[in-house]
Amino acid sequence: MRGAGPLRQRSRRRVAGRVCLAGDASGYVDALTGEGIALGMAHARAAVAAIAAGSPQAYERSWWRATWRYAMLTHTLVEATRVGLVRRGLVPAAATLPRVLVAAVNELARPATGPDLEGARR
Ligand SMILES: Cc1cc2nc3c(=O)[nH]c(=O)nc-3n(C[C@H](O)[C@H](O)[C@H](O)COP(=O)(O)OP(=O)(O)OC[C@H]3O[C@@H](n4cnc5c(N)ncnc54)[C@H](O)[C@@H]3O)c2cc1C
């Protein structure tokens, strides 16, 4: 039952001094779209890059860059599936339009990019 949610976590800030929040603790919408682990890894890379560069505050911006697409898409999906008709129709619609489903899944799985995260990958 604890794995059933609601899983939402809100945070006002991700950085305090040299402490950075990453993963679910830094802000989480829902497990519905299944990319929490990739997101946590992206946060960790960005946090390490910011700390190693001597500017932990920069992590706040790279956190948003890594997170906004997931947050927007997952929030939209969670809100849309509150409506019974949408919830019941989602799986049949995905089966009818597999290309749309694949495009949506690929969009979620696409790694976050940006100067800060590129630096972290190096
Ligand atoms: C039902 C469900 C299905 C999911 N499916 C997927 C999926 O298919 N793919 C995917 O990528 N993600 C999935 N997720 C999301 C994914 O599990 C999380 O995003 C990910 O585990 C977050 O990692 P984390 O390290 O931030 O937090 P956690 O994995 O929650 O790790 C936090 C750790 O801190 C420990 N802890 C807490 N408080 C303290 C304390 N005071 N002192 C010491 N330790 C403490 C906890 O015991 C825990 O081990 C799913 C989640 C759920 C609930």
The ligand as an SDF file (V2000), in Angstrom:
LIG
                    3D

 53 58  0  0  0  0  0  0  0  0999 V2000
    5.4200    1.5490   -7.3170 C   0  0  0  0  0  0  0  0  0  0  0  0
    6.6020    2.2830   -7.8890 C   0  0  0  0  0  0  0  0  0  0  0  0
    7.0920    1.9330   -9.1450 C   0  0  0  0  0  0  0  0  0  0  0  0
    8.1940    2.5860   -9.6950 C   0  0  0  0  0  0  0  0  0  0  0  0
    8.6450    2.2250  -10.9350 N   0  0  0  0  0  0  0  0  0  0  0  0
    9.7300    2.8010  -11.4580 C   0  0  0  0  0  0  0  0  0  0  0  0
   10.2730    2.3640  -12.7110 C   0  0  0  0  0  0  0  0  0  0  0  0
    9.7720    1.4490  -13.3520 O   0  0  0  0  0  0  0  0  0  0  0  0
   11.3700    3.0110  -13.1850 N   0  0  0  0  0  0  0  0  0  0  0  0
   11.9610    4.0360  -12.5040 C   0  0  0  0  0  0  0  0  0  0  0  0
   12.9560    4.5940  -12.9780 O   0  0  0  0  0  0  0  0  0  0  0  0
   11.4680    4.4690  -11.3030 N   0  0  0  0  0  0  0  0  0  0  0  0
   10.3920    3.8580  -10.7580 C   0  0  0  0  0  0  0  0  0  0  0  0
    9.9010    4.2850   -9.5490 N   0  0  0  0  0  0  0  0  0  0  0  0
   10.5100    5.4460   -8.8980 C   0  0  0  0  0  0  0  0  0  0  0  0
   11.8430    5.0710   -8.2630 C   0  0  0  0  0  0  0  0  0  0  0  0
   11.6680    3.9550   -7.4030 O   0  0  0  0  0  0  0  0  0  0  0  0
   12.3320    6.2940   -7.4590 C   0  0  0  0  0  0  0  0  0  0  0  0
   12.2710    7.4600   -8.2600 O   0  0  0  0  0  0  0  0  0  0  0  0
   13.7620    6.0810   -6.9870 C   0  0  0  0  0  0  0  0  0  0  0  0
   13.8710    4.9050   -6.2050 O   0  0  0  0  0  0  0  0  0  0  0  0
   14.2130    7.2800   -6.1590 C   0  0  0  0  0  0  0  0  0  0  0  0
   15.4800    7.0540   -5.6600 O   0  0  0  0  0  0  0  0  0  0  0  0
   15.9620    7.9100   -4.4450 P   0  0  0  0  0  0  0  0  0  0  0  0
   17.3670    7.4340   -4.1790 O   0  0  0  0  0  0  0  0  0  0  0  0
   15.7480    9.3630   -4.7030 O   0  0  0  0  0  0  0  0  0  0  0  0
   14.9990    7.5620   -3.2240 O   0  0  0  0  0  0  0  0  0  0  0  0
   14.7450    6.1530   -2.5250 P   0  0  0  0  0  0  0  0  0  0  0  0
   14.9260    5.0260   -3.4870 O   0  0  0  0  0  0  0  0  0  0  0  0
   13.4270    6.3040   -1.8270 O   0  0  0  0  0  0  0  0  0  0  0  0
   15.9160    6.0590   -1.4760 O   0  0  0  0  0  0  0  0  0  0  0  0
   15.8900    6.7820   -0.2700 C   0  0  0  0  0  0  0  0  0  0  0  0
   16.5300    5.9030    0.7950 C   0  0  0  0  0  0  0  0  0  0  0  0
   16.7130    6.6710    1.9920 O   0  0  0  0  0  0  0  0  0  0  0  0
   16.3480    5.8610    3.0930 C   0  0  0  0  0  0  0  0  0  0  0  0
   16.0100    6.7650    4.1950 N   0  0  0  0  0  0  0  0  0  0  0  0
   14.8740    7.4800    4.3660 C   0  0  0  0  0  0  0  0  0  0  0  0
   14.9430    8.1890    5.5010 N   0  0  0  0  0  0  0  0  0  0  0  0
   16.1390    7.9270    6.0480 C   0  0  0  0  0  0  0  0  0  0  0  0
   16.8050    8.3510    7.2350 C   0  0  0  0  0  0  0  0  0  0  0  0
   16.2290    9.2250    8.0550 N   0  0  0  0  0  0  0  0  0  0  0  0
   18.0320    7.8690    7.4930 N   0  0  0  0  0  0  0  0  0  0  0  0
   18.6450    6.9980    6.6470 C   0  0  0  0  0  0  0  0  0  0  0  0
   18.0780    6.5560    5.4870 N   0  0  0  0  0  0  0  0  0  0  0  0
   16.8320    7.0050    5.2180 C   0  0  0  0  0  0  0  0  0  0  0  0
   15.1820    5.0250    2.5920 C   0  0  0  0  0  0  0  0  0  0  0  0
   15.0320    3.8620    3.3690 O   0  0  0  0  0  0  0  0  0  0  0  0
   15.6440    4.7080    1.1650 C   0  0  0  0  0  0  0  0  0  0  0  0
   16.4200    3.5330    1.1130 O   0  0  0  0  0  0  0  0  0  0  0  0
    8.8180    3.6350   -8.9720 C   0  0  0  0  0  0  0  0  0  0  0  0
    8.3360    3.9790   -7.6940 C   0  0  0  0  0  0  0  0  0  0  0  0
    7.2480    3.3220   -7.1600 C   0  0  0  0  0  0  0  0  0  0  0  0
    6.7670    3.7040   -5.7920 C   0  0  0  0  0  0  0  0  0  0  0  0
  1  2  1  0
  2  3  1  0
  2 52  2  0
  3  4  2  0
  4  5  1  0
  4 50  1  0
  5  6  2  0
  6  7  1  0
  6 13  1  0
  7  8  2  0
  7  9  1  0
  9 10  1  0
 10 11  2  0
 10 12  1  0
 12 13  2  0
 13 14  1  0
 14 15  1  0
 14 50  1  0
 15 16  1  0
 16 17  1  0
 16 18  1  0
 18 19  1  0
 18 20  1  0
 20 21  1  0
 20 22  1  0
 22 23  1  0
 23 24  1  0
 24 25  2  0
 24 26  1  0
 24 27  1  0
 27 28  1  0
 28 29  2  0
 28 30  1  0
 28 31  1  0
 31 32  1  0
 32 33  1  0
 33 34  1  0
 33 48  1  0
 34 35  1  0
 35 36  1  0
 35 46  1  0
 36 37  1  0
 36 45  1  0
 37 38  2  0
 38 39  1  0
 39 40  1  0
 39 45  2  0
 40 41  1  0
 40 42  2  0
 42 43  1  0
 43 44  2  0
 44 45  1  0
 46 47  1  0
 46 48  1  0
 48 49  1  0
 50 51  2  0
 51 52  1  0
 52 53  1  0
M  END
$$$$
